[in-house]
């Protein structure tokens, strides 16, 4: 079966020049690897943004291309072009596993579709749900709430809003009432670039369930 790929390149404006591969060299490496492996390259997305956040338009477009079925995976010249954060990498891998697409890094060589890569993917996907055992009971509760509402950007700094804006919550409930699945709602919000209540980059069904439960409780109270 033909494996169509979308490339992703990134440079950070504040990266030291000696550590920053220029976009063209990344593109050439991706194009060469896809050509050698017989993978059609449907496009290459690019960001000029820090790897410490997942709120990047090019990355979102690459993910959306895979979710639509136009590509079967994302390929990067270096793994740190995806993210600098192990937690965010776990989040990206979990999204890939759930979405049925792959992630390929040329340096270090990682392919989630290979036997070894699938083993790594299972571990990282599971790790995305972990809460540190050393946290206090209150901290664990806050961490779980953060994961439910905040996505890969959580936890946030003190002072950030910790609840869903009423108008967004109403919109989500209306979309659900119209018959949309939770994943369809997530895809709509992600496609529009709507941040999660705590500034996260990716909506997930667990985020919506918390909002919908809160709405149902409020309705019952009324």
MOPEFEN-V456986 format. One record per helix or strand of 2 or more residues. SS is the DSSP state (a for helix, b for strand). FROM is the first residue (numbers start at 0). TO is the last residue. Records with the same first field share a line. If there is no record, write none. Layout:
# MOPEFEN-V456986
SS: FROM-TO ; FROM-TO
This chain:
# MOPEFEN-V456986
b: 4-10 ; 40-47 ; 72-75 ; 101-104 ; 109-110
a: 16-18 ; 22-36 ; 56-67 ; 78-80 ; 85-98 ; 114-126 ; 136-152 ; 165-176 ; 181-191 ; 204-220
